[in-house]
Amino acid sequence: MTFKDHNPDGQRNTAIDKTLSILEMVASTEEGIALAELAKRLDMPKSTVHRLMETLKSRDYVEYDPANEKYIVGLRAVEIGVSGLMNLESVDVAKPYLSDLALSTGETSFFAVYNNGEIVYLYKTEGTRSIRTTAQLGMRKPVHCTGLGKAILSSFSVEEVDKILNVKGMSKFTERTITSRREFHEELSRVRLNGYAVDREETEIGLTCFAVPIYNYTGRAIGGISIAGPNVRMFENQKAFVQKLKDAALHISRRLGFVPSMRVYGT
């Protein structure tokens, strides 16, 4: 991605445009980013990036690590991001149900929404037996290899799914990741039949995830909830965990205005 990507019409870039582009780029890097690399990716003068970065740093939107000479997202940006997430109605509705899921299963429960061909994690609750996962609040992950992504896409039309895969591709994360489009459509058919999706170590080895979609008042899937944990524990409790997920998802969906008879397939 370059800074020009943000201005397809060739309009004049303002200081606000540049500052926000810098902040977005810093936020998109997991290990932080150096000034020179930032300027290169955004196609901006290094001096301009440095000047704007100093402003962001003074307001705690970014932090600088002198050990590796890289910038990372600062506390103020995190506070604003989390505040925005917590203000979303769907998150407020889902929170108590995720807490109940984590408490009753002992595993980690997640809530994510669909956005531009990916899922975005908006909330999670860790259980008493939960294990560490790479999924963090605000993180984006592909739809083809996550239980949440499959659950959401199960309500999409075949044509819409293909459009997403054309753009996003089907990267391989583990030996179990589905990278065949035919196999993926077969997988979605199973999700529709069973009413839930399974991530069988497709993003992280040793981790299994069960997920179900969440519907809103339009009858379309807007997101999903999941339970994730070690393979053995998850499959030993599969029937009970899936039923808990389905019950919670129905309650959340109904509170968002969903009526089961109005479910719509294809977006």
Helices and strands as residue ranges (DSSP letters): G 3-6, H 15-27, H 35-42, H 46-58, E 62-65, E 70-73, H 75-86, H 89-105, E 108-115, E 118-125, E 140-142, H 147-153, H 158-168, H 181-194, E 197-200, E 207-215, E 221-230, H 231-236, H 238-255, G 260-262
